[in-house]
Amino acid sequence: MTEPMASPPAGGVTWSRVCKECGQCHDGRDSHLFEYQDEVDDELVCHICLQPLLQPMDTPCGHTYCFHCLNNFLHDQDFCPVDRQRLQLQNCRTSSLLVRNLLDKLAVLCPFRSECPQSMQRCELQPHLHNRCPAFKRLREEAERKKRPSWNELKGSKSDGDLADAKSTPITRTGQLSGPSEPGLVNPAYEEGEDDTPLRSSLVAEATVVELFREDPDEDLGLRIVGGKDTPLGNIVIQEIVRDSLAVRDGKLAPGDHILEVNDVSLASIPHSRAIAVLRQSCSRVRLTVMQEKGFKPRPEHLAQPSASPPSQSPNPNQNHGTIIQVSLVKRERSEPLGIKLIRKSEEPGVFILDLLPGGLAAKDGKLKNNDKVLGINGQDLRRGTPESAAQIIQASEMRVNFVVMRLPDLSEEGGEGQSRGARRVPEPQYFRRRSEYMKEPPVGFSSQEKTVSLKKEPRHSLGITIAGGRDCRSRLPVYITSVQPVGCLHRDGTVKTGDVLLSINDIDLTHLTYNEAVTILKTQAAQNTITLRVIQTFAEEEEQDGESSTREDMDTLEGPKEDDINWAPPWTRWLGLPSYIHWCRDIMLMKTNSESWGFSIVGGYEESRGQQPFFIKTIVPGTPAHFDGRLKCGDEIVAVNGVTTVGMNNSSLIPMLKLQKNKVTLTVVSWPGSLV
């Protein structure tokens, strides 16, 4: 049997020192510490650290260790610590669900037991600390009071990038601002109601450490990122979580998170290309420090406005996305099951209700329905979550479980109108994306150059290029070159490079074609004796300067694909230099029923020092119309509002325009896919 070794945090412990998962003070590279209520069976103890297993891993020779312990041991040795058989980490496997459940159910004491003498299952300690522990709450509030910048300081900052860089510790950004809005930022935390009182008291952002563990050190994290010091966004921001990736399985990261550090390397003042290289470094453990928007703190009840609709029926009038409904289920005891079967769908990310078990709590309540999409549970975002992560949140909950779900209309009940409304359930129509009519310059530091190649060739000789993109792909990209093969005639010429966008071949326009249409035309024209190919190459000044000091290995990840990488795409910054006549835009209509914020912040606009900069979406706030709509992404460029171009505008022009739109606003945006890491 093992004795508990964790000691409670000392009275002088600070928020910066305490671990946000176990509540103890330990080095960030060390394993979490717990104080166990009872002695733990030796079968559940790691043979390296002699403590109950954390993230247990089974070896082929039949022994079990903590992931941290085994990983550190195998850095210096190549054998099993018990029987000394040859061993590599990639040959080990995660322990069975039964073992992990037994470990999760071990009883532990709150590390702040002098103020909070509670015990709970080990898997419930983190929710307890963040939601119920008075001592942990006190530490967090003390840190917020010390670190919270005054609004005079915020108003004095020149850009949203300066503000975001300062958010390296948990802060609460209060929204009761009487002066003008901060330059470069639409402040979603403050919107005036009819009685001139703020609808939301504060917007909360918190620094969080997320650790990702991968068996293959070179496995992609599954993040698409935008931003960098060479872009108007400033910070590195997660645009999207790739489906079925390591980040999705972990479940702690979300679109909109700002990445502050990677394995203790700061990303605060580095260009986009350098951030990609840091995030792609080969390692088994990736430790990310991220700033996460937690949404608005609720208004005090005595200031609450009467709602036009009951809380369980909070409609989102957006015609493309059904109705948003809030449902609270109250259990008779913590262990009572809700009677809900959750699934994922192949055609859409997120968690869906498959069935409600007859006689179960959810079925008796009657508000949840089959096929409802679960957007959140107990305030945690599940728009891109998994059934497993949803189940964990439910299991860790107390007596009340709060659901936010989206319900599509039942077309079978709409009679003759169902045909016209059927677009709600089919993929986005092609006409939603169109060639941009708004002429503008690229952001400062980004440019492009058109190149023309004319050559004579034998009809049987191949051009020797592979392509991707096309206006039918998910991001409606122009057709671009993914590789130039050494056997082709274009390689010998040397003008065309990987990443170049194809404009035309023999005067046939390629910029509006689908992938298959482009392939057909390229094959047809390649049979000619003379080829004239027009392409456009983009440049990022900061990327080129950074490349002079970067290693060759770092730059290889940006210059072109690996030999076996058939899905290579240019980094996000390469798209920013394209001229506007190649852009395709989309209209996104947001709607709301009261004076709440639209729920996004922007950077950009005219600045005396840098001239005209495009407007970009920098953050999307959880629990707002922009968040629930789901189509806006961080890094999207706003080119028009209600059909009025944003070119030439500064913040003092665009911010009032957005705030004047009381119930509906149409944003015309250009969206480029973030860089995959």
Disulfide bonds with the S-S distance in Angstrom:
none
